[in-house]
Amino acid sequence: MPTTTCRSPAASKAPVRAWGVGLFSALLLVAHVGTASSQADDRYSKRAVRAGQVLAELVAVPDRAPPNALLADATCVAVVPRLVEAGLGVAGEIGFGLASCRTVGGWSLPTYMGLKGGSVGFQIGGESADIVLVFVNKDAPRKIARSTFDLGAEASVAAGPIGRNVSAETDYRAQAEIYSYSKSKGLFAGIKIEGVKWEIDYDANKVVYSDHAVVSNGGDSKKVEELLTTDGANAPERVRPFLVGLVQSVGPGRIGLAQGAGAGR
């Protein structure tokens, strides 16, 4: 007589329970990855929004704004919102922002970047400061694209002049490659920067440009230079607030039109 093996209900439900637990764990993992990605995207978007706001604040008070002539001469502009002291006994500052350069079509696709270490010529006192760097040298896109370089040592930096009506005859390029401005409390002022290290934020570039139709990502110096020489008309949504701020505050990015636009502001 054939024997019949009886399985308890608990035993029969065990594989189902195990499968359910596995599925639930997988869903949690997907949700965690999605949340982390969303938070990263939000951080990079906020950085671009704030950088655009900083540019608007830079030119908001005519008597305390950079000269029209200098802005018209700008080949690239970098903005670092909320540069802060490193703290914990470590000298120097740290902050992250974006940079864009003029192209034949307009402001370029921005690269994410950061400033670390060194000194910005004043004591922040535990508070943050907004930093704007105005590049005037023609090889700025190539220099910016380098993985890292020291401001002041490998690229000459001077405190930016103040006053919209400073003479256009001033030969800025003969004085420095970069002019720096800072606002920690109240209005912007020219600020001295020494020993600060410029670094490209490759991780941010890879996230923002991962599926861009023209530039696959900004994950190395060659790709960053490609970003900075490519018109930003089709820039990802996350970086557009920064580009809008550049057009409204500095002027059109197109090479050849900058001087006339700057003189007219």
C-alpha positions in Angstrom: 0.0 0.0 0.0 1.6 3.3 -1.1 2.6 5.7 1.7 1.5 9.3 1.7 3.8 11.9 3.0 1.9 14.6 4.9 3.4 18.1 5.1 2.3 20.4 7.8 0.8 23.7 6.8 3.8 25.5 8.4 6.2 23.5 6.3 4.3 24.2 3.1 4.3 27.9 3.8 8.0 28.2 4.6 9.2 28.6 1.0 6.5 31.2 0.4 7.5 33.0 3.5 11.2 32.9 2.5 10.3 34.2 -1.0 8.3 37.0 0.5 11.0 38.0 2.8 13.5 38.0 -0.1 11.2 40.1 -2.2 10.6 42.6 0.6 14.4 42.9 1.2 14.9 43.5 -2.5 12.2 46.2 -2.6 13.8 47.9 0.4 17.2 47.9 -1.4 15.7 49.5 -4.5 13.9 52.1 -2.4 17.1 52.9 -0.5 19.1 53.3 -3.8 16.3 55.4 -5.2 16.2 57.6 -2.2 20.0 58.0 -2.1 20.0 58.9 -5.8 17.2 61.4 -5.3 19.0 63.0 -2.4 22.2 63.4 -4.4 20.2 64.9 -7.3 18.6 67.3 -4.9 21.9 68.4 -3.5 23.4 69.1 -6.9 20.3 71.0 -8.0 20.3 73.1 -4.9 24.0 73.9 -5.5 23.2 75.2 -9.0 20.2 77.2 -7.7 22.2 78.9 -5.0 25.2 79.6 -7.3 22.8 81.5 -9.6 21.4 83.4 -6.7 25.0 84.4 -5.6 25.6 85.8 -9.0 22.5 88.0 -8.8 23.6 89.2 -5.4 27.1 90.0 -6.8 25.7 92.6 -9.2 22.7 93.8 -7.1 24.4 96.9 -5.7 26.0 98.8 -8.6 28.5 100.7 -6.5 29.7 97.5 -4.8 29.6 95.2 -7.9 32.5 94.1 -10.1 33.3 96.5 -13.0 31.3 96.0 -16.2 34.6 95.9 -18.1 35.9 93.0 -15.9 32.7 91.0 -16.3 32.7 91.6 -20.1 36.3 90.3 -20.2 35.5 87.2 -18.2 36.3 83.9 -20.0 35.0 81.7 -17.2 33.2 82.2 -13.9 33.1 79.9 -10.9 30.8 80.3 -7.9 31.2 78.5 -4.6 28.2 79.1 -2.2 28.8 78.5 1.5 32.6 78.1 1.7 33.1 77.1 5.3 36.0 76.7 7.7 37.3 73.1 7.8 37.2 73.1 11.6 38.4 70.5 14.1 41.9 72.0 14.1 42.3 71.7 10.4 43.4 74.9 8.7 41.7 76.3 5.7 38.2 76.2 4.1 36.1 73.8 2.0 33.2 74.4 -0.4 31.7 73.1 -3.6 30.2 75.0 -6.6 30.0 75.2 -10.3 32.1 76.8 -13.2 31.2 77.7 -16.8 33.1 79.3 -19.7 32.2 81.4 -22.7 31.9 79.5 -26.0 31.0 80.7 -29.5 27.3 79.8 -28.7 26.9 80.9 -25.1 27.9 79.8 -21.6 29.2 76.3 -21.6 28.0 73.2 -19.8 29.0 73.8 -16.2 31.4 71.5 -14.3 31.0 70.9 -10.6 34.1 71.9 -8.6 35.4 72.6 -5.1 37.8 74.7 -3.2 39.8 73.3 -0.3 42.4 74.4 2.2 44.5 77.6 2.2 43.2 80.9 3.2 40.6 83.4 1.8 42.3 86.4 3.6 39.9 86.8 6.4 38.5 84.9 9.4 35.0 83.5 8.6 34.6 82.9 12.3 32.7 79.6 11.9 30.3 81.2 9.4 30.0 80.5 5.7 31.0 82.8 2.8 30.0 82.9 -0.9 32.9 83.0 -3.3 33.0 84.1 -6.9 36.0 83.7 -9.2 36.2 85.6 -12.5 38.8 84.1 -14.9 40.1 86.5 -17.6 42.9 84.4 -19.2 42.1 82.8 -22.6 43.3 79.3 -21.6 41.0 79.2 -18.6 38.9 76.3 -19.8 42.0 74.1 -20.1 43.3 75.2 -16.7 40.0 74.7 -15.0 39.6 71.2 -16.5 42.8 70.1 -14.8 42.0 67.7 -11.9 43.6 70.1 -9.4 45.7 73.2 -9.1 46.7 75.7 -6.5 45.2 79.2 -6.7 47.9 81.8 -6.3 50.8 79.4 -7.1 49.7 77.8 -10.4 47.2 80.5 -11.3 47.6 84.1 -10.3 44.8 85.5 -8.2 44.0 89.1 -7.1 41.2 90.6 -5.0 38.5 91.8 -7.4 38.0 95.5 -7.9 34.7 97.1 -6.9 32.6 99.7 -8.8 30.7 99.2 -12.0 32.2 102.2 -13.7 35.9 101.3 -13.4 37.6 102.2 -16.7 37.4 99.6 -19.4 41.0 100.5 -20.3 42.2 98.7 -17.2 44.4 95.8 -18.4 43.1 93.1 -16.1 44.9 90.3 -17.8 48.2 91.9 -17.1 47.5 91.9 -13.3 46.1 88.4 -12.7 44.4 85.4 -14.3 41.6 85.3 -11.7 39.8 87.9 -9.7 38.1 86.8 -6.5 35.1 88.1 -4.6 33.5 87.1 -1.3 30.5 87.8 0.8 30.3 86.6 4.4 28.1 89.3 5.8 26.4 92.0 3.9 27.9 93.1 0.6 30.5 91.5 -1.7 34.1 92.6 -1.6 37.3 91.7 -3.3 39.1 89.1 -1.3 42.7 87.7 -1.3 43.0 84.0 -1.8 46.2 82.1 -1.0 47.1 78.4 -1.2 43.5 77.3 -2.0 43.3 74.1 -4.0 40.9 73.9 -6.9 39.4 70.5 -7.5 37.0 69.1 -10.0 34.0 67.3 -8.4 34.0 64.3 -10.7 31.3 62.4 -8.6 28.8 65.3 -9.1 29.6 65.5 -12.8 29.0 61.8 -13.3 25.6 62.0 -11.7 24.4 65.1 -13.5 25.8 64.2 -17.0 25.3 60.4 -16.8 22.7 60.4 -19.6 23.5 63.6 -21.4 23.2 63.3 -25.2 26.3 65.2 -26.1 28.7 64.7 -23.2 28.5 61.3 -21.5 29.9 62.5 -18.2 32.6 64.8 -16.7 34.4 62.0 -15.1 38.0 63.0 -16.1 39.9 66.1 -17.1 39.4 65.5 -20.9 35.6 65.2 -20.4 35.6 68.3 -18.2 37.4 70.3 -20.9 34.7 69.0 -23.3 32.0 70.3 -20.9 33.6 73.7 -20.8 33.9 74.1 -24.5 30.3 72.8 -25.3 27.5 75.3 -25.5 25.1 74.8 -22.6 21.9 75.4 -24.6 20.9 71.7 -23.9 22.3 71.6 -20.4 20.6 69.2 -17.9 17.8 70.8 -15.9 19.8 70.6 -12.7 22.4 73.1 -13.8 20.2 75.6 -15.7 19.6 77.9 -12.8 23.4 78.6 -12.7 23.5 79.3 -16.5 20.5 81.6 -16.2 22.3 83.5 -13.4 25.3 83.9 -15.6 23.3 85.4 -18.5 21.4 87.7 -16.3 24.3 88.9 -14.1 27.5 88.6 -16.2 26.0 88.8 -19.7 25.7 86.5 -22.7 28.3 83.8 -22.9 28.9 84.1 -26.6 32.5 85.0 -27.4 32.7 88.3 -29.3 29.5 89.7 -27.9 30.6 90.0 -24.3 32.3 93.4 -24.5 29.3 95.2 -26.0 26.9 93.5 -23.6 29.1 94.3 -20.6 29.5 98.0 -21.5 25.7 98.3 -21.7 24.8 97.0 -18.3 
